[in-house]
């Protein structure tokens, strides 16, 4: 089946396929997250982000508001969080140990980006559009990046033999995440007309090579 004829799925459903080692309990949790997120995107598309409440999301997902908050501490987290961090960490650890780390990261992130665009293009566009339009989402994204950075620090430390809490390791990890964030925002700001994979590669090249005159 071609990519153009394949039915789009949610990012969470794609993440489930990418993590086949999940046990039954984890899969049930993921299905609940999928239901909550799908309900959220549907409501936001119908009435806007600000008008959508957690109570409405819970009703649409057929769960209680307390269940929504158990899976997502804030409404912003429903839009921003996904299941890709563990996948990316696992894929990075599976790359050749002698491969330059930034090249390993490029390979993994490019693959993940292509998969999201292939399987969940509409959700990806909606998510990134909201990120640009809603100040609360941008603020929460900074906090989310800090969590992702801690995971990335572990892999960087393993590759380099450094301590994950070292300033250099933390700086490098956050710089990489900031580059990926800016590539995504740039894509959304330009009405998603550019090739996102190309933007991701350009952003990582800027980290690797710096700014040439």
Backbone as JSON, one array per atom type, in Angstrom:
{
  "sequence": "XXXXXXXXXXXXXXXXXXXXXXXXXXXXXXXXXXXXXXXXXXXXXXXXXXXXXXXXXXXXXXXXXXXXXXXXXXXXXXXXXXXXXXXXXXXXXXXXXXXXXXXXXXXXXXXXXXXXXXXXXXXXXXXXXXXXXXXXXXXXXXXXXXXXXXXXXXXXXXXXXXXXXXXXXXXXXXXXXXXXXXXXXXXXXXXXXXXXXXXXXXXXXXXXXXXXX",
  "N": [[0.86, -1.2, 0.0], [0.58, 2.17, -0.84], [2.1, 5.23, 0.46], [0.46, 7.39, 0.11], [-2.07, 6.32, -0.05], [-2.46, 5.12, 2.34], [-4.28, 5.0, 5.34], [-4.37, 7.76, 7.5], [-3.06, 7.71, 10.82], [-3.15, 8.13, 14.42], [-0.5, 9.82, 16.23], [0.08, 8.46, 18.55], [-0.84, 5.86, 18.04], [0.93, 5.12, 16.04], [3.26, 5.21, 17.57], [2.81, 3.05, 19.24], [3.08, 0.9, 17.47], [5.75, 1.18, 16.98], [6.89, 0.41, 19.29], [6.93, -2.5, 19.99], [7.49, -4.08, 22.16], [5.93, -3.45, 24.3], [4.0, -4.29, 27.13], [0.83, -5.85, 28.06], [-0.51, -4.23, 29.97], [0.75, -1.77, 29.58], [0.01, -1.26, 26.96], [-2.75, -0.94, 27.22], [-2.8, 1.4, 28.72], [-1.71, 3.11, 26.83], [-3.69, 3.08, 24.87], [-5.7, 4.43, 26.22], [-4.53, 6.96, 26.41], [-4.44, 7.54, 23.71], [-7.19, 7.75, 23.11], [-7.89, 9.98, 24.67], [-6.26, 11.98, 23.55], [-7.12, 12.0, 20.85], [-9.77, 12.83, 21.18], [-9.29, 15.37, 22.19], [-7.98, 16.74, 20.04], [-10.03, 16.64, 18.16], [-12.06, 18.18, 19.37], [-10.74, 20.64, 19.63], [-10.37, 21.28, 16.96], [-12.99, 21.76, 16.27], [-13.91, 23.83, 18.0], [-11.86, 25.42, 18.9], [-8.8, 26.04, 20.78], [-8.78, 27.41, 23.32], [-11.46, 27.35, 24.07], [-11.92, 24.73, 24.6], [-12.38, 22.45, 27.16], [-11.08, 20.51, 29.92], [-13.05, 18.95, 31.05], [-14.84, 18.64, 28.92], [-13.19, 17.23, 27.19], [-12.8, 14.86, 28.64], [-15.4, 13.82, 28.67], [-15.83, 13.4, 25.92], [-13.87, 11.51, 25.42], [-14.78, 9.48, 26.94], [-13.98, 9.04, 29.57], [-13.12, 9.83, 33.01], [-12.63, 13.2, 34.33], [-10.57, 13.11, 36.22], [-9.11, 10.95, 35.33], [-8.09, 11.94, 32.95], [-6.35, 13.9, 33.96], [-4.64, 12.23, 35.31], [-3.19, 11.02, 33.35], [-2.29, 13.18, 31.87], [-0.91, 15.96, 33.14], [-1.6, 18.66, 32.6], [-3.74, 20.55, 30.37], [-2.27, 21.43, 28.22], [-0.3, 19.49, 28.04], [-1.59, 17.36, 26.83], [-1.62, 17.96, 24.16], [1.1, 18.3, 23.61], [2.78, 16.17, 24.59], [4.14, 12.96, 23.72], [4.8, 9.55, 22.69], [7.36, 9.17, 21.85], [9.91, 9.65, 22.9], [11.06, 7.39, 24.41], [11.36, 5.59, 22.27], [13.17, 6.95, 20.57], [15.41, 7.11, 22.24], [15.98, 4.37, 22.55], [16.54, 3.67, 19.89], [18.78, 5.27, 19.41], [20.62, 4.1, 21.13], [20.96, 1.74, 19.82], [22.42, 2.33, 17.61], [25.6, 2.23, 15.8], [28.44, 2.12, 17.93], [30.73, 3.55, 17.33], [29.95, 5.53, 15.66], [29.61, 8.98, 14.86], [27.96, 10.93, 17.29], [26.06, 12.91, 16.64], [25.44, 12.23, 14.04], [24.22, 9.77, 14.45], [21.99, 10.66, 15.83], [20.79, 12.22, 13.86], [20.08, 10.29, 11.95], [18.16, 8.79, 13.4], [16.2, 10.7, 14.19], [15.39, 11.73, 11.72], [14.24, 9.46, 10.62], [12.09, 9.06, 12.42], [10.69, 11.43, 11.98], [9.93, 11.19, 9.28], [8.23, 8.99, 9.49], [6.14, 10.02, 11.09], [5.13, 12.0, 9.39], [4.3, 10.44, 7.3], [2.39, 8.68, 8.37], [0.71, 10.12, 10.1], [-0.1, 12.77, 9.12], [-2.03, 14.89, 9.27], [-2.53, 15.23, 12.02], [0.01, 15.93, 12.87], [0.41, 18.38, 11.58], [-1.68, 19.87, 12.74], [-0.91, 19.86, 15.41], [1.58, 21.22, 15.39], [0.78, 23.67, 14.39], [-0.84, 24.62, 16.46], [1.13, 24.86, 18.39], [2.52, 27.09, 17.52], [0.55, 29.04, 17.6], [-0.58, 29.21, 20.19], [0.24, 30.67, 23.14], [0.45, 29.46, 25.73], [1.04, 26.83, 25.14], [3.56, 27.02, 23.99], [5.04, 27.88, 26.19], [4.76, 25.7, 27.93], [6.03, 23.82, 26.4], [8.71, 24.36, 26.71], [9.2, 23.4, 29.27], [8.65, 20.72, 28.83], [10.72, 20.08, 27.1], [12.86, 20.1, 28.83], [12.51, 17.74, 30.26], [12.82, 15.85, 28.21], [15.44, 16.41, 27.59], [16.85, 15.42, 29.76], [16.65, 12.66, 29.35], [18.02, 12.47, 26.93], [20.52, 13.29, 27.74], [21.43, 11.07, 29.15], [22.02, 9.22, 27.11], [23.94, 10.63, 25.63], [25.94, 10.79, 27.55], [26.58, 8.09, 27.86], [27.71, 7.54, 25.37], [29.91, 9.25, 25.28], [31.36, 8.85, 27.57], [31.22, 10.6, 29.62], [29.83, 12.27, 32.56], [26.33, 12.36, 33.02], [25.29, 14.6, 34.21], [27.04, 16.65, 33.74], [27.91, 19.98, 32.77], [28.61, 20.44, 30.09], [27.5, 18.23, 28.78], [24.79, 18.56, 29.35], [24.37, 21.04, 28.12], [24.91, 20.46, 25.42], [22.91, 18.54, 24.84], [20.53, 19.99, 25.26], [20.88, 21.95, 23.34], [20.65, 20.5, 20.97], [17.97, 19.64, 21.14], [16.7, 22.12, 21.12], [17.33, 22.94, 18.55], [15.84, 21.12, 17.01], [13.3, 21.83, 17.85], [13.12, 24.48, 16.89], [13.23, 23.99, 14.16], [10.8, 22.74, 13.77], [8.96, 24.74, 14.55], [9.6, 26.72, 12.68], [8.78, 25.43, 10.35], [5.99, 25.31, 10.78], [5.38, 28.05, 10.98], [5.75, 28.86, 8.39], [3.58, 27.92, 7.09], [3.69, 25.17, 6.71], [4.84, 24.55, 4.27], [7.41, 23.88, 3.56], [9.87, 21.22, 3.34], [9.82, 19.16, 5.98], [11.62, 17.22, 6.88], [13.95, 18.02, 5.58], [14.32, 20.5, 6.85], [14.83, 19.68, 9.48], [17.26, 18.35, 9.1], [18.82, 20.5, 8.26], [18.8, 22.06, 10.59], [20.19, 20.43, 12.4], [22.62, 20.31, 11.11], [23.45, 22.91, 11.48], [24.04, 22.86, 14.2], [26.18, 21.09, 14.11], [28.07, 22.29, 12.32], [28.12, 24.99, 12.85], [27.69, 28.53, 12.15], [28.28, 29.48, 8.96], [30.07, 32.09, 7.2]],
  "CA": [[0.0, 0.0, 0.0], [1.4, 3.37, -0.94], [1.96, 6.16, 1.57], [-0.64, 8.3, -0.16], [-3.35, 5.64, 0.14], [-2.56, 4.59, 3.69], [-5.12, 5.82, 6.19], [-3.61, 8.4, 8.58], [-3.32, 7.26, 12.17], [-2.65, 9.07, 15.41], [0.91, 9.63, 16.58], [0.16, 7.46, 19.59], [-0.97, 4.55, 17.42], [2.21, 4.87, 15.4], [4.23, 4.92, 18.62], [2.56, 1.69, 19.71], [3.69, 0.0, 16.49], [7.19, 1.32, 17.06], [7.33, -0.15, 20.56], [6.23, -3.78, 20.09], [7.8, -4.75, 23.41], [5.01, -3.04, 25.34], [3.15, -5.32, 27.71], [-0.61, -5.62, 27.97], [-0.88, -3.08, 30.79], [1.23, -0.55, 28.93], [-0.8, -1.04, 25.77], [-4.03, -0.4, 27.67], [-2.57, 2.8, 29.06], [-1.5, 3.85, 25.6], [-5.0, 3.22, 24.23], [-6.41, 5.51, 26.92], [-3.89, 8.2, 25.98], [-4.88, 7.76, 22.33], [-8.58, 8.22, 23.15], [-7.89, 11.35, 25.2], [-5.66, 12.9, 22.59], [-8.0, 12.12, 19.69], [-10.9, 13.66, 21.58], [-8.79, 16.74, 22.33], [-7.77, 17.31, 18.72], [-11.32, 16.8, 17.52], [-12.73, 19.33, 19.99], [-10.0, 21.87, 19.29], [-10.67, 21.59, 15.56], [-14.37, 22.22, 16.19], [-14.25, 25.02, 18.76], [-10.68, 26.18, 19.3], [-8.06, 25.54, 21.94], [-9.19, 28.05, 24.58], [-12.83, 26.97, 24.42], [-11.96, 23.31, 24.92], [-12.08, 22.21, 28.57], [-10.74, 19.13, 30.29], [-14.32, 18.24, 31.26], [-15.33, 18.26, 27.61], [-12.3, 16.19, 26.68], [-13.09, 13.64, 29.36], [-16.68, 13.3, 28.19], [-15.66, 12.92, 24.55], [-13.02, 10.31, 25.45], [-15.48, 8.51, 27.78], [-13.22, 8.8, 30.8], [-13.37, 10.87, 33.99], [-11.61, 14.26, 34.34], [-9.41, 12.68, 37.02], [-8.3, 10.08, 34.48], [-7.35, 12.82, 32.04], [-5.24, 14.5, 34.7], [-3.68, 11.19, 35.69], [-2.32, 10.77, 32.19], [-1.75, 14.46, 31.39], [-1.05, 16.92, 34.25], [-2.23, 19.89, 32.14], [-4.33, 20.46, 29.03], [-1.18, 21.61, 27.25], [0.43, 18.23, 27.89], [-2.31, 16.47, 25.92], [-1.19, 18.31, 22.81], [2.55, 18.32, 23.43], [3.5, 14.94, 24.91], [3.95, 11.79, 22.88], [5.48, 8.34, 23.17], [8.52, 8.98, 21.0], [11.19, 9.73, 23.61], [11.67, 6.06, 24.64], [11.74, 5.02, 20.97], [14.38, 7.61, 20.09], [16.51, 6.68, 23.09], [16.31, 2.98, 22.21], [17.15, 3.66, 18.57], [20.12, 5.84, 19.53], [21.48, 3.09, 21.77], [21.17, 0.65, 18.88], [23.31, 2.77, 16.54], [27.0, 1.82, 16.02], [29.07, 2.87, 19.02], [31.78, 4.43, 16.8], [29.33, 6.53, 14.79], [29.47, 10.28, 15.53], [26.65, 10.95, 17.94], [25.11, 13.76, 15.92], [24.98, 11.47, 12.88], [23.26, 8.81, 14.98], [20.76, 11.39, 16.14], [20.19, 12.61, 12.59], [19.45, 9.1, 11.37], [16.99, 8.4, 14.18], [15.18, 11.75, 14.15], [14.87, 11.78, 10.35], [13.33, 8.32, 10.46], [10.88, 9.33, 13.19], [9.97, 12.52, 11.3], [9.31, 10.63, 8.08], [7.12, 8.13, 9.9], [5.01, 10.84, 11.52], [4.55, 12.65, 8.22], [3.69, 9.42, 6.45], [1.26, 8.01, 9.01], [-0.18, 11.03, 10.84], [0.2, 14.13, 8.64], [-2.98, 15.9, 9.73], [-2.3, 15.48, 13.45], [1.29, 16.62, 12.98], [0.19, 19.77, 11.18], [-2.52, 20.52, 13.76], [-0.12, 20.01, 16.64], [2.59, 22.26, 15.23], [0.06, 24.93, 14.24], [-1.21, 25.04, 17.81], [2.35, 25.25, 19.09], [2.85, 28.45, 17.1], [-0.55, 29.97, 17.87], [-1.03, 29.25, 21.59], [1.38, 30.97, 24.03], [0.55, 28.5, 26.83], [1.69, 25.62, 24.63], [4.99, 27.3, 23.83], [5.64, 27.91, 27.53], [4.81, 24.33, 28.44], [6.99, 23.09, 25.59], [10.03, 24.55, 27.3], [9.29, 22.47, 30.38], [8.71, 19.38, 28.25], [12.06, 19.88, 26.55], [13.77, 19.81, 29.94], [12.36, 16.31, 30.54], [13.45, 15.13, 27.1], [16.87, 16.64, 27.67], [17.43, 14.5, 30.75], [16.79, 11.36, 28.7], [19.08, 12.56, 25.93], [21.79, 13.37, 28.47], [21.86, 9.71, 29.48], [22.61, 8.6, 25.92], [25.17, 11.36, 25.33], [26.94, 10.39, 28.55], [27.0, 6.73, 27.54], [28.55, 7.58, 24.17], [31.12, 10.05, 25.46], [32.06, 8.5, 28.79], [31.09, 11.68, 30.58], [28.7, 12.19, 33.48], [25.16, 12.97, 32.4], [24.99, 15.88, 34.83], [28.04, 17.66, 33.39], [27.39, 21.14, 32.06], [28.78, 20.28, 28.64], [26.53, 17.23, 28.32], [23.47, 19.19, 29.42], [24.32, 22.09, 27.11], [24.84, 19.82, 24.11], [21.6, 17.91, 24.7], [19.49, 21.01, 25.11], [21.09, 22.63, 22.06], [20.08, 19.63, 19.94], [16.51, 19.71, 21.24], [16.3, 23.46, 20.68], [17.43, 22.96, 17.09], [14.68, 20.4, 16.49], [12.12, 22.67, 18.15], [13.09, 25.62, 15.97], [12.9, 23.47, 12.82], [9.36, 22.47, 13.76], [8.27, 26.03, 14.58], [9.85, 27.34, 11.38], [7.91, 24.71, 9.41], [4.61, 25.74, 11.01], [5.27, 29.48, 10.68], [5.74, 29.01, 6.93], [2.38, 27.21, 6.61], [4.01, 23.76, 6.43], [5.14, 24.41, 2.85], [8.76, 23.33, 3.38], [10.1, 19.81, 3.64], [10.21, 19.13, 7.38], [12.85, 16.42, 7.01], [15.06, 18.89, 5.19], [14.53, 21.49, 7.9], [15.47, 18.99, 10.6], [18.66, 18.12, 8.75], [19.5, 21.81, 8.27], [18.98, 22.48, 11.98], [21.27, 19.63, 13.0], [23.87, 20.75, 10.47], [23.85, 24.17, 12.14], [24.7, 22.45, 15.44], [27.45, 20.44, 13.78], [29.01, 23.11, 11.58], [28.07, 26.39, 13.22], [27.21, 29.43, 11.1], [29.32, 29.9, 8.02], [29.85, 33.44, 6.65]],
  "C": [[0.89, 1.23, 0.0], [1.15, 4.28, 0.23], [0.77, 7.07, 1.36], [-1.99, 7.65, 0.08], [-3.52, 5.1, 1.54], [-3.38, 5.54, 4.54], [-4.29, 6.43, 7.31], [-4.02, 7.84, 9.94], [-2.84, 8.32, 13.14], [-1.19, 8.8, 15.68], [1.06, 8.56, 17.65], [0.05, 6.05, 19.03], [0.32, 4.16, 16.72], [3.26, 4.51, 16.44], [4.05, 3.51, 19.16], [3.19, 0.67, 18.78], [5.21, 0.03, 16.59], [7.76, 0.78, 18.37], [6.64, -1.49, 20.8], [6.48, -4.51, 21.39], [6.85, -4.37, 24.54], [4.17, -4.2, 25.82], [1.69, -4.93, 27.63], [-1.03, -4.38, 28.75], [-0.46, -1.78, 30.14], [0.42, -0.22, 27.68], [-2.17, -0.47, 26.12], [-3.9, 1.07, 28.04], [-2.42, 3.65, 27.81], [-2.82, 4.07, 24.86], [-5.82, 4.33, 24.9], [-5.84, 6.86, 26.52], [-4.33, 8.56, 24.57], [-6.28, 8.34, 22.32], [-8.66, 9.66, 23.64], [-7.35, 12.33, 24.18], [-6.54, 13.08, 21.36], [-9.19, 13.02, 20.0], [-10.48, 15.13, 21.66], [-8.63, 17.4, 20.97], [-9.09, 17.55, 18.0], [-12.06, 18.03, 18.06], [-12.06, 20.64, 19.63], [-10.29, 22.27, 17.85], [-12.07, 22.19, 15.42], [-14.58, 23.58, 16.85], [-13.06, 25.85, 19.23], [-10.07, 25.67, 20.59], [-8.61, 26.1, 23.25], [-10.57, 27.6, 25.02], [-12.95, 25.51, 24.83], [-11.53, 23.1, 26.37], [-11.74, 20.75, 28.81], [-12.01, 18.32, 30.51], [-14.91, 17.78, 29.93], [-14.5, 17.13, 27.0], [-12.61, 14.85, 27.33], [-14.38, 13.0, 28.86], [-16.55, 12.71, 26.79], [-14.83, 11.64, 24.49], [-13.62, 9.19, 26.29], [-14.62, 8.05, 28.96], [-13.58, 9.93, 31.77], [-12.31, 11.98, 33.88], [-10.37, 13.86, 35.14], [-8.51, 11.75, 36.22], [-7.48, 10.9, 33.5], [-6.14, 13.4, 32.75], [-4.22, 13.47, 35.16], [-2.69, 10.91, 34.55], [-1.62, 12.04, 31.71], [-1.96, 15.51, 32.48], [-1.75, 18.22, 33.86], [-2.85, 19.66, 30.77], [-3.26, 20.59, 27.96], [-0.45, 20.3, 26.99], [-0.27, 17.27, 26.93], [-1.84, 16.71, 24.49], [0.29, 18.04, 22.61], [3.23, 16.97, 23.64], [3.18, 13.84, 23.92], [4.77, 10.63, 23.43], [6.83, 8.13, 22.47], [9.86, 9.02, 21.73], [11.81, 8.36, 23.86], [12.13, 5.41, 23.34], [13.05, 5.62, 20.49], [15.59, 7.2, 20.91], [16.95, 5.26, 22.74], [17.02, 2.9, 20.86], [18.57, 4.23, 18.61], [21.09, 4.82, 20.13], [21.79, 1.93, 20.84], [22.11, 1.04, 17.73], [24.75, 2.32, 16.83], [27.71, 2.72, 17.03], [30.12, 3.85, 18.5], [31.22, 5.49, 15.84], [29.27, 7.86, 15.52], [28.06, 10.44, 16.06], [25.64, 11.78, 17.17], [24.6, 13.06, 14.66], [23.97, 10.4, 13.31], [21.92, 9.49, 15.23], [20.04, 11.79, 14.85], [19.44, 11.44, 11.97], [18.14, 8.76, 12.08], [15.87, 9.43, 14.06], [14.58, 11.86, 12.75], [13.9, 10.64, 10.12], [12.0, 8.58, 11.19], [10.04, 10.41, 12.52], [9.26, 12.0, 10.06], [8.11, 9.76, 8.44], [5.91, 8.95, 10.32], [4.33, 11.53, 10.34], [3.81, 11.66, 7.33], [2.39, 8.9, 7.06], [0.27, 8.96, 9.69], [0.04, 12.47, 10.41], [-0.73, 15.19, 9.21], [-2.76, 16.24, 11.19], [-1.01, 16.24, 13.66], [1.14, 18.09, 12.64], [-0.63, 20.51, 12.23], [-1.71, 20.8, 15.02], [0.87, 21.17, 16.51], [1.95, 23.64, 15.02], [-0.33, 25.49, 15.6], [0.0, 25.53, 18.59], [2.73, 26.69, 18.76], [1.8, 29.44, 17.59], [-0.86, 30.18, 19.34], [0.16, 29.5, 22.52], [1.55, 29.96, 25.17], [1.23, 27.22, 26.39], [3.19, 25.85, 24.47], [5.69, 27.31, 25.18], [5.78, 26.5, 28.1], [5.82, 23.49, 27.68], [8.39, 23.22, 26.16], [10.24, 23.6, 28.48], [9.4, 21.03, 29.88], [10.09, 19.07, 27.69], [13.06, 19.55, 27.65], [13.71, 18.33, 30.31], [13.04, 15.48, 29.46], [14.97, 15.26, 27.16], [17.54, 15.69, 28.66], [17.62, 13.11, 30.16], [17.94, 11.38, 27.69], [20.45, 12.63, 26.59], [22.32, 11.98, 28.82], [22.56, 9.06, 28.3], [23.92, 9.29, 25.55], [26.28, 10.93, 26.29], [27.46, 8.98, 28.26], [27.97, 6.71, 26.36], [29.9, 8.23, 24.43], [31.94, 9.66, 26.68], [32.04, 9.59, 29.83], [29.95, 11.41, 31.55], [27.51, 12.94, 32.89], [24.8, 14.33, 32.99], [25.99, 16.97, 34.51], [27.41, 18.79, 32.57], [27.47, 20.96, 30.56], [27.76, 19.3, 28.06], [25.13, 17.84, 28.29], [23.31, 20.26, 28.34], [24.15, 21.5, 25.72], [23.45, 19.23, 23.86], [20.51, 18.93, 24.48], [19.64, 21.76, 23.79], [20.49, 21.81, 20.92], [18.56, 19.71, 19.96], [15.98, 21.07, 20.78], [16.34, 23.57, 19.16], [16.22, 22.26, 16.46], [13.39, 21.18, 16.72], [12.01, 23.81, 17.14], [12.77, 25.16, 14.55], [11.4, 23.25, 12.7], [8.56, 23.78, 13.72], [8.41, 26.75, 13.23], [8.93, 26.74, 10.31], [6.47, 25.2, 9.54], [4.4, 27.21, 10.64], [5.19, 29.74, 9.18], [4.64, 28.15, 6.3], [2.69, 25.8, 6.11], [4.34, 23.52, 4.95], [6.52, 23.79, 2.6], [8.77, 21.83, 3.67], [10.62, 19.72, 5.07], [11.48, 18.31, 7.59], [14.07, 17.26, 6.65], [15.36, 19.94, 6.23], [15.23, 20.88, 9.11], [16.95, 18.77, 10.31], [19.44, 19.43, 8.75], [19.77, 22.27, 9.71], [20.12, 21.72, 12.64], [22.62, 19.97, 12.37], [24.37, 22.05, 11.09], [24.53, 23.88, 13.47], [26.08, 21.88, 15.16], [28.49, 21.4, 13.22], [29.09, 24.55, 12.05], [27.56, 27.22, 12.05], [28.37, 29.86, 10.22], [29.02, 31.31, 7.52], [29.07, 33.37, 5.35]]
}
